[in-house]
Amino acid sequence: MASALTAAAGWLVEPAELADGLRHARRESAERAVVAVVGLAPGCGTTAVARALGAELAARDQEGSCAVTAGKTGGTVALGMPAAGRLARSLAAVPGIATRACGRLCLVECPDSAALAGAVLYRAPLVLDVAEPHEVSIAAALADSVILVAAPQVEPALAAVMAESLGRLGVRPITALNRALGEAGRWTGRAGFELPDSRMGAQLALAGREPRGELGRVVADLADAVGGM
């Protein structure tokens, strides 16, 4: 418990004044969903969850694509579908943004999340894959919904501390237990969604495609919860 609370201190959000200003600016003109996916610890599979959700939102969107942030857009990435390619080309024209199509997704590398949200605004849903603690408050302020991703080995108290911290900004995050093993144990009743362990599903998600089977069903429910109707 002590170690979990110590770790949580690194994730405490910025003062509410900054985040409130960003949220006000964001909500005046947004049409597409913006979701922040925050990993509670390394190795939780946050990127797979972010891309699985992005692929599901893309499949539901009228333009057929979704932007998802990525640390690096280079390397070996699955081929993109036409809609993702169009979004990648349109966003690549924005200064400071690097893009690459991957399945249904447009992977985006951009150091300024607020500028990215403004650029994507009417074009596609946006999923912020939050990799760094200092990015949490900005992402939460820009997002319509925040998902906290945990794994069975993560201390549940960490999710509670993060949720309380985000609550100061008026955010009520959704907690998703990734790689749930059927018997949640200490996580029983503490996570709103339990995503089953599926290597094939994770591979599909990382390639920008919707996962199948039970994982796909839970991701679809998660998309419903964040407003991706």
Buried (B, 14 or more C-beta within 10 A) or exposed (E): EEEBEEBBEEBBBBEBEBBEEBBEBBEEEBEBBBBBBBBBBEEBBBBBBBBBBBBBBBBBBEBBBBBBBBEEBEEEBBEBBEBBBBBBEBBBEBEEBBBBBBBBBBBBBBEEBBBBBBBBBEBBBBBBBBBEBEBBBBBBBBBBBBBBBBBBEBBBBBBBBBBEBBEBBEBEBBBBBBBBEEEBEEBEEBBBBBBBBBEEBBEBBBBBBBBEEEBBEBBBEBBEBBBBE
